[in-house]
Amino acid sequence: MSKIAILDDYTNLALTMADWASLPAEYQTVVFDDNLVEPVALAERLRDFEIICAMRERTPFSAEIFEHLPNLKLFVTTGMRNASVDVEAARAKGVVVCGTHGSAWATAEHTWALLQASARNIAHDDRMMREGKWQTRICLELRGRTIGILGLGKIGSQVASFAKAFGMEIIAWSQNLTEERCNEFGAELVCKQDLFRRADFICIHMVLSDRSRGLVTAAELALMKPDAFLVNTSRGPIIDQAALLQTLQVGAIRGAALDVYDVEPLPTEHPYRSLENVVLSPHMGYVTEETYKMFHGHAVENIQAWHDGTPIRQLA
């Protein structure tokens, strides 16, 4: 019997999102719904597994961990890249590493949901209604306001199209962004400092890398308008967390809407959880039925193809 581990299935939905039973009878599937990241304990848990299916960037896999997985032959990650997996180390141990495709729309839609929830006080008003209260805050309209987008790639450009439909002014910046790219989506190319000075809503849509880690510091946050909002559905470490906490705690900006964090799952005692001017969601940008069906459906296809001796979607 060959064992398949499905990791970090927080919602316990993985087995309902694809036809795992279509795999050869010799495969036994085991689902883990927790987030185990301690290397020794993780290696001990997975020692007997031949196949591991990992959710992108939930559990890190270093070279050290791959050294302690003697039976591993196939590693499947959701997405076609995973910054928390040492792919080279896996290959050096003879492990085939494959990925999956995902939804092109989910994160952009979630970004807009968070932005609107911030402007319309949705989370706050829901709490107040449950406490028997009525109309405790005033809302904002989006039309005529300025959205600043950091990163006008696949997701950022979709957010720009939403902003245009809502009658917002669009400004954008990233290190390599061009005026031609901005013109394509009706955005004005500005410098980083001007984006933070002018925007009523700032949305981050950049890949986490050495260049983007800590990109938003106390200096940028200090430029923001006192009634502005910051929305992050990209990666937590792009923002200096200590600086953002300080900014929110003193009320220097109107608020933030966050889907991503330095440590995930977000610790239960984290100060974000006690702030009234923050809308929080648990990294839900890609957690949709459509995305999960693609993730797990492709994982099953990857396993079958590998079993047949013709691996597909191998990571570069």
C-alpha positions as CSV (number, residue, x, y, z in Angstrom):
1,M,0.0,0.0,0.0
2,S,1.4,3.4,-1.0
3,K,0.5,6.3,1.3
4,I,-0.6,9.8,0.1
5,A,-0.5,12.6,2.6
6,I,-2.8,15.6,2.1
7,L,-1.5,18.5,4.3
8,D,-3.1,21.5,5.9
9,D,-6.7,20.7,4.8
10,Y,-8.1,23.2,7.4
11,T,-11.6,23.0,6.0
12,N,-11.6,19.2,5.7
13,L,-12.8,19.5,2.1
14,A,-9.9,18.0,0.1
15,L,-11.5,14.6,-0.4
16,T,-14.7,16.2,-1.7
17,M,-13.0,18.4,-4.2
18,A,-11.7,15.7,-6.5
19,D,-12.1,12.0,-7.4
20,W,-9.4,10.6,-5.2
21,A,-11.1,7.2,-5.5
22,S,-10.1,7.1,-9.2
23,L,-6.5,6.5,-8.3
24,P,-5.3,2.8,-8.3
25,A,-6.5,0.8,-5.3
26,E,-2.9,0.5,-4.0
27,Y,-3.0,4.1,-2.8
28,Q,-4.2,5.1,0.7
29,T,-5.0,8.7,1.3
30,V,-4.4,10.3,4.7
31,V,-5.7,13.9,5.4
32,F,-4.1,16.2,8.0
33,D,-6.2,19.3,9.0
34,D,-3.6,20.9,11.3
35,N,-0.5,23.0,10.5
36,L,2.6,21.1,11.7
37,V,5.8,23.0,10.8
38,E,8.3,21.9,13.4
39,P,10.9,20.0,11.3
40,V,11.6,17.0,13.4
41,A,7.9,16.4,14.1
42,L,7.0,17.0,10.5
43,A,9.6,14.5,9.2
44,E,8.4,11.9,11.7
45,R,4.8,12.3,10.7
46,L,5.6,12.0,7.0
47,R,8.4,9.4,7.1
48,D,6.3,6.5,5.7
49,F,4.6,8.5,2.9
50,E,5.5,8.0,-0.8
51,I,3.4,11.0,-2.0
52,I,2.9,14.4,-0.3
53,C,0.3,16.9,-1.4
54,A,1.0,20.3,0.1
55,M,-1.0,23.5,0.1
56,R,1.1,26.3,-1.2
57,E,3.2,28.0,1.4
58,R,1.3,26.6,4.4
59,T,4.0,24.1,5.5
60,P,7.7,24.9,4.7
61,F,9.8,22.0,3.3
62,S,13.5,22.6,3.6
63,A,16.4,20.5,2.4
64,E,16.7,19.2,6.0
65,I,13.1,17.8,5.9
66,F,13.6,16.1,2.5
67,E,16.7,14.4,3.9
68,H,14.5,12.7,6.5
69,L,11.8,11.5,4.1
70,P,13.4,8.3,2.7
71,N,10.2,6.9,1.2
72,L,9.1,10.1,-0.6
73,K,8.9,9.8,-4.4
74,L,6.4,12.5,-5.5
75,F,5.7,15.9,-4.0
76,V,2.7,17.9,-5.3
77,T,2.2,21.5,-4.4
78,T,-0.8,23.7,-5.2
79,G,0.2,26.4,-7.6
80,M,3.1,26.3,-10.1
81,R,5.5,27.9,-7.6
82,N,6.0,27.5,-3.9
83,A,8.6,29.7,-2.2
84,S,8.5,27.6,1.0
85,V,9.6,24.4,-0.7
86,D,13.3,23.7,-1.6
87,V,12.5,22.1,-5.0
88,E,16.2,21.7,-5.8
89,A,16.8,19.7,-2.6
90,A,13.8,17.5,-3.4
91,R,15.0,16.7,-6.9
92,A,18.5,16.0,-5.5
93,K,16.8,13.2,-3.5
94,G,15.2,11.9,-6.6
95,V,11.7,13.3,-5.8
96,V,9.5,14.4,-8.6
97,V,7.9,17.8,-7.9
98,C,4.7,18.8,-9.6
99,G,2.3,21.7,-9.3
100,T,-1.3,22.7,-10.2
101,H,-3.0,25.6,-11.8
102,G,-5.5,27.7,-9.9
103,S,-8.2,30.4,-10.3
104,A,-7.2,33.6,-12.1
105,W,-9.9,35.6,-10.3
106,A,-10.2,34.6,-6.7
107,T,-7.7,36.8,-5.0
108,A,-8.7,40.0,-7.0
109,E,-12.4,39.4,-6.0
110,H,-11.4,38.9,-2.3
111,T,-9.4,42.1,-2.4
112,W,-12.4,44.0,-3.6
113,A,-14.6,42.4,-0.9
114,L,-12.1,43.5,1.8
115,L,-11.9,47.0,0.3
116,Q,-15.7,47.4,0.2
117,A,-16.0,45.9,3.7
118,S,-13.6,48.6,4.9
119,A,-15.4,51.5,3.2
120,R,-18.8,50.3,4.4
121,N,-17.9,49.1,7.9
122,I,-19.4,45.7,7.2
123,A,-17.6,43.8,10.0
124,H,-18.1,46.5,12.5
125,D,-21.8,47.0,11.7
126,D,-22.4,43.2,11.8
127,R,-21.0,43.2,15.4
128,M,-23.0,46.2,16.4
129,M,-26.3,44.7,15.1
130,R,-25.7,41.5,17.1
131,E,-25.3,43.7,20.2
132,G,-28.6,45.4,19.5
133,K,-27.2,48.7,18.3
134,W,-28.0,50.7,15.2
135,Q,-26.0,53.1,12.9
136,T,-22.8,53.7,15.0
137,R,-20.5,54.8,12.1
138,I,-20.7,56.6,8.8
139,C,-19.5,54.9,5.5
140,L,-17.6,56.0,2.5
141,E,-18.5,56.0,-1.2
142,L,-15.8,54.8,-3.6
143,R,-16.7,56.9,-6.7
144,G,-14.3,59.8,-7.1
145,R,-11.8,58.4,-4.6
146,T,-8.3,57.3,-5.5
147,I,-7.0,53.8,-5.3
148,G,-3.2,53.2,-5.3
149,I,-2.2,49.7,-6.6
150,L,1.3,48.4,-5.8
151,G,1.9,45.9,-8.6
152,L,-0.1,46.0,-11.8
153,G,0.3,42.4,-12.8
154,K,-2.4,39.7,-13.2
155,I,-4.2,40.4,-9.9
156,G,-3.4,44.1,-9.7
157,S,-4.8,44.8,-13.2
158,Q,-8.0,43.0,-12.3
159,V,-8.4,45.2,-9.2
160,A,-7.8,48.2,-11.5
161,S,-10.7,47.1,-13.7
162,F,-13.0,46.8,-10.6
163,A,-11.9,50.3,-9.5
164,K,-12.7,51.7,-13.0
165,A,-16.2,50.2,-12.9
166,F,-16.7,52.0,-9.5
167,G,-15.6,55.3,-10.9
168,M,-12.4,55.6,-8.9
169,E,-9.2,57.3,-9.9
170,I,-6.4,54.7,-10.4
171,I,-2.7,55.3,-9.6
172,A,0.0,52.6,-9.6
173,W,3.6,51.9,-8.8
174,S,6.1,49.0,-8.7
175,Q,9.8,48.9,-9.4
176,N,9.5,47.9,-13.1
177,L,6.1,49.3,-13.9
178,T,5.9,51.2,-17.2
179,E,3.6,54.0,-18.4
180,E,2.5,51.8,-21.3
181,R,1.3,49.1,-18.9
182,C,-0.5,51.7,-16.8
183,N,-2.2,53.2,-19.9
184,E,-3.5,49.7,-20.7
185,F,-5.6,49.7,-17.5
186,G,-6.4,53.3,-17.2
187,A,-3.9,53.9,-14.4
188,E,-1.5,56.8,-13.8
189,L,2.1,55.9,-13.1
190,V,3.4,57.6,-10.0
191,C,6.4,57.3,-7.7
192,K,6.1,55.1,-4.6
193,Q,5.9,58.2,-2.2
194,D,3.2,59.9,-4.3
195,L,1.1,56.7,-4.3
196,F,1.1,56.6,-0.5
197,R,0.4,60.3,-0.2
198,R,-2.5,60.5,-2.7
199,A,-4.4,57.2,-2.3
200,D,-7.6,56.7,-0.3
201,F,-7.2,53.0,-0.6
202,I,-3.9,51.2,-1.1
203,C,-3.9,47.6,-2.4
204,I,-0.8,45.4,-2.5
205,H,-0.4,42.9,-5.3
206,M,3.3,41.9,-5.5
207,V,5.1,38.6,-5.3
208,L,7.1,38.2,-2.1
209,S,10.8,38.3,-2.9
210,D,14.0,39.8,-1.5
211,R,13.1,42.9,-3.4
212,S,9.5,43.2,-2.0
213,R,10.1,41.9,1.6
214,G,9.7,44.9,3.9
215,L,8.8,47.2,1.0
216,V,6.1,49.1,3.0
217,T,7.9,50.6,6.0
218,A,7.0,53.1,8.7
219,A,8.1,55.9,6.3
220,E,5.5,54.9,3.7
221,L,2.8,54.4,6.2
222,A,3.5,57.9,7.6
223,L,2.8,59.4,4.2
224,M,-0.8,58.0,4.1
225,K,-3.8,60.2,4.6
226,P,-5.4,59.9,8.1
227,D,-8.6,58.6,6.5
228,A,-6.9,56.1,4.1
229,F,-7.1,52.3,4.2
230,L,-4.4,49.7,3.4
231,V,-5.5,46.4,1.9
232,N,-3.1,43.4,1.7
233,T,-4.0,40.1,0.0
234,S,-0.5,39.4,-1.3
235,R,2.0,38.4,1.5
236,G,2.3,39.6,5.0
237,P,6.1,40.3,5.1
238,I,5.8,42.9,2.3
239,I,4.7,45.2,5.1
240,D,6.7,45.9,8.2
241,Q,4.3,44.4,10.7
242,A,5.6,46.3,13.7
243,A,5.2,49.6,11.8
244,L,1.7,48.8,10.7
245,L,0.6,47.8,14.2
246,Q,1.9,51.0,15.6
247,T,0.1,53.0,12.8
248,L,-3.2,51.3,13.5
249,Q,-2.9,51.4,17.3
250,V,-2.5,55.2,17.3
251,G,-5.1,55.7,14.6
252,A,-2.8,57.3,12.1
253,I,-4.8,55.9,9.3
254,R,-8.5,55.0,9.1
255,G,-7.9,51.3,8.9
256,A,-6.5,48.2,7.2
257,A,-8.0,45.0,5.7
258,L,-5.6,42.0,5.9
259,D,-5.8,38.5,4.5
260,V,-2.1,37.6,4.9
261,Y,0.3,37.7,7.8
262,D,3.9,37.2,8.8
263,V,3.0,34.0,10.6
264,E,0.1,31.8,9.4
265,P,-2.2,30.7,10.9
266,L,-2.3,34.0,12.8
267,P,-1.6,33.3,16.5
268,T,-4.7,33.5,18.7
269,E,-3.2,36.2,20.9
270,H,-1.9,38.4,18.0
271,P,-2.6,42.1,18.6
272,Y,-4.3,42.4,15.2
273,R,-7.2,40.4,16.6
274,S,-8.0,43.1,19.2
275,L,-7.9,46.2,16.9
276,E,-11.2,47.7,16.0
277,N,-9.9,49.4,12.8
278,V,-8.8,46.2,11.1
279,V,-10.8,43.8,8.9
280,L,-9.3,40.3,9.1
281,S,-9.7,37.2,7.0
282,P,-7.7,34.0,7.3
283,H,-5.8,33.9,4.0
284,M,-9.0,33.3,2.0
285,G,-7.9,35.0,-1.3
286,Y,-7.6,31.7,-3.1
287,V,-10.0,29.5,-0.9
288,T,-12.9,29.1,-3.2
289,E,-14.7,26.0,-4.5
290,E,-13.5,26.7,-8.0
291,T,-9.8,27.0,-6.9
292,Y,-10.0,24.0,-4.7
293,K,-11.5,21.8,-7.4
294,M,-8.7,22.8,-9.7
295,F,-6.0,22.3,-7.0
296,H,-7.1,18.9,-5.9
297,G,-8.3,17.7,-9.3
298,H,-4.9,18.5,-10.8
299,A,-3.2,16.8,-7.8
300,V,-5.1,13.6,-8.6
301,E,-4.1,13.9,-12.3
302,N,-0.5,14.5,-11.3
303,I,-0.4,11.4,-9.2
304,Q,-2.0,9.3,-11.9
305,A,0.4,10.6,-14.5
306,W,3.4,9.9,-12.3
307,H,2.0,6.4,-11.5
308,D,1.8,5.8,-15.3
309,G,5.4,7.0,-15.7
310,T,4.7,10.3,-17.5
311,P,4.8,13.0,-14.9
312,I,3.0,16.3,-15.8
313,R,3.2,19.9,-14.5
314,Q,6.7,19.4,-13.1
315,L,8.1,22.6,-11.5
316,A,11.0,24.2,-13.2
